[in-house]
Each structure stands twice: as structure tokens, then as C-alpha cells.
Amino acid sequence: MREIRIGPATKIDLLDPVGDDVTGRWVLPADGIAYRPKYVLFGVAATYTAQRAETTLDLSSWKR
């Protein structure tokens, strides 16, 4: 699951987002905050998307 839409009167227990490149949090585009499933705002109609994991680069081997 990578996206979920919630109506204004919805109260559900959300699952963790699933996928190799996600962090396990849901992002609310309106405020840009990534929420753990149990902290997703209820009573607010919104579409949440899975937060993608950022790729880190090891720059220690780069030469100037």
C-alpha cells in the first residue's frame, strides 16, 4: 500500500506503508509532515502517501 484516502469521519488503524523504498510513515501533503500510522490525523479528509526513503551518498572517497 502506497497511498490512502481518508474521509472526515474516518477512524481506522492504518497499516505501515509497504515497499523497498519507503520509511514506514505516511506523509500528509498539506503540511509535509510524515506520520507513523498510529499518529495519522483523524477527522481530517486527506490523501496520505508513503514517505520514500532517501538515498545517502558516501562522499568520503571523492577527490577534490
Wavefront OBJ file of the C-alpha trace (Angstrom):
o trace
v 0.000 0.000 0.000
v 1.476 3.330 -1.039
v -1.478 5.710 -0.835
v -4.600 6.012 1.277
v -7.509 8.443 1.237
v -9.371 9.192 4.441
v -12.734 10.909 4.781
v -13.557 13.466 7.501
v -15.322 10.989 9.807
v -12.954 8.067 9.289
v -11.204 6.395 12.186
v -9.190 3.343 11.212
v -5.980 1.609 12.181
v -3.621 2.183 9.287
v -1.111 -0.369 8.155
v 2.519 0.519 7.631
v 3.297 1.600 4.065
v 4.889 -1.264 2.164
v 7.742 -1.233 -0.326
v 11.510 -1.424 -0.571
v 11.945 2.333 -0.778
v 9.592 3.563 1.968
v 10.215 4.537 5.595
v 7.061 3.190 7.241
v 5.452 6.619 7.613
v 2.584 8.379 5.832
v 3.088 11.931 4.507
v 0.270 14.474 4.553
v 0.995 16.786 1.596
v -0.928 19.671 3.208
v 1.656 20.064 5.993
v 4.563 17.979 4.667
v 4.813 16.017 7.919
v 5.454 12.269 7.895
v 3.308 10.453 10.464
v 3.676 6.978 11.921
v 0.477 5.022 11.166
v -0.865 5.307 14.721
v -0.440 9.113 14.694
v -2.214 9.884 11.394
v -4.708 12.709 11.936
v -8.304 11.542 12.240
v -11.331 13.651 11.419
v -9.423 15.264 8.543
v -10.198 14.362 4.943
v -6.850 13.863 3.234
v -4.760 11.713 0.949
v -1.609 10.335 2.513
v 1.309 8.928 0.527
v 4.099 6.672 1.688
v 7.263 8.528 2.653
v 10.108 7.464 0.423
v 13.454 6.545 1.924
v 16.247 8.889 0.971
v 19.375 7.505 -0.567
v 22.572 8.528 1.186
v 25.786 9.049 -0.694
v 29.196 8.224 0.740
v 31.315 11.165 -0.359
v 34.373 10.195 1.695
v 36.054 8.575 -1.307
v 35.584 11.585 -3.615
v 38.637 13.614 -4.512
v 38.568 17.372 -4.979
l 1 2 3 4 5 6 7 8 9 10 11 12 13 14 15 16 17 18 19 20 21 22 23 24 25 26 27 28 29 30 31 32 33 34 35 36 37 38 39 40 41 42 43 44 45 46 47 48 49 50 51 52 53 54 55 56 57 58 59 60 61 62 63 64
